[in-house]
Amino acid sequence: MNNNGIDIIKLGGAIITDKTEYKKIRLLELREICQQIGEWRNPCIIVHGAGSYGHVKAKEYNITSGFKESSQIRGLMQIREDMNELSSIVVEELTKVNLMPMNFQTSSLIYLEKESSQYEYFLDPIQEAIQLGLIPVLSGDIVFVKDDGFNIISGDVLINILASNFQVNRVIFITDVDGLMIINPETSQKEYLKNASVEDLQSLSFTSDISEKAIDVTGSMKGKVDSILSILKSVNEIIIVNGQENKRVLDVLKEKDAVCTRIK
């Protein structure tokens, strides 16, 4: 599956929701980001995080452990309903800026084989949507696991699958910090990393998660960096940019200079 020159845009759960409070949307931030994507108007795939619509209940019902007891099914159902709600909000805001988004349910496209730990997937509908000029919208989600019930696929793992199957130029992570945060060995101060290579990511010490706030059941900072290293096998560049800063997302989309982390 190939498409010429598409980007993948990740709307981080911490920028579009308040991860400290169950199902609390950051509507102003989401609306501003969508406005900037609308001004750019290039072909892309959008993946949004679960934020407080997914992580809170996933932790409460211990979804990442797989199926252990029947009480988890109630949590499974609630998470799926909540993620539908969040995806609908994202699609609505993109539609308001005259884009043509279409929501795809990740759990209906991707399946995990427990024995091989390999994902199986069916992405042809995404391909057809792009060819029609639509913007596919997906998210981190519940996935069903053969002989183990279910688990969670993070947005980062989903992006890795998409990047491996489409011709993707860039992956742009829109989050609530200026970029990957490191401790400067000379000053001992925390600062964002402006430019990085694969070798840098393998050797640097990071201060915390890309977003430092609240509940995240999909992995630590090391997990995020490992995901980035894996995605870099399929794309030319990964950018991490703060979506709370005025027009910074648009500058990145238009390949202008901006405060962000660029990884090549």
C-alpha positions, 0 to 999 in steps of 0.5 A: 500500500503506497500513497505519495507524500502523506503525513501522519499527525498524532493528536496526543491525549494530553493535549486534547483531553485533561488526563487527570479527569475522566472524559474531560475534553480540551475543546479550545486546544483541539479546536485551535489545532484543527484550525491549523490543520485546516489551513494546511490542507494536505493529505494525511492520516490523523491518530488521536490518543485516548487521554482521559477517555481511555486511560482512566477506565483502562487502569480501573479495569486492568485492561492491559493485563488481558482477560482475567475476570468477567468484571473487566467486560464492563470496562471494555464496553465503557472504553469502546463507547468513550473512544467512539465519543472522543473520535466523534468530537475530533471528527466534528472539529475537523469537519468544521474547518472544511476538511473531510475526516472519516473515523475508523475504529482501530479494533475492527482493523487490527488483531493481535496473535498472542503466540507470535506477538504480531499484529494482523491488520486490514488497512485497505479501507484506509487506502481507499479513503485517502484516494478519495480525498478523505482524512482517516481518523484512528486512535489508540484502542482496545484490540482483541487478542487470540486466546487472551481476550483483549489488550490495548494498542497505543497510538504510537504502535498504531502509527508504527503499523501505518507508517510501515504500510503507507508511504509516509514522509513525516510523523508529527506528534502534537503534545503539551510540551515543547519536545523531548525533554532531556537533562543538559549535562553541562547545566543540569537543567531540563530542556527540550531537544531541538534536533536528534538522530537515532544515535542520540535517542539511543544514548541520551537520558530523558527526564520523563514522559513526552507529557508528564501529566496524569495516567498513561497505561500505554508505556513509560518514556522508554516505551515512547522512545522505543516506538519513535526508533521503530517508526523511524525505520519507515519515515524520513522525520519525526517531529514533536511540537507543542500544540498549546503555542500559537500557530506552532503546529501550522509552522511545522506543517508548512515546514517552517522553523519552529520550537520543536524536536526534529528527529531524522 
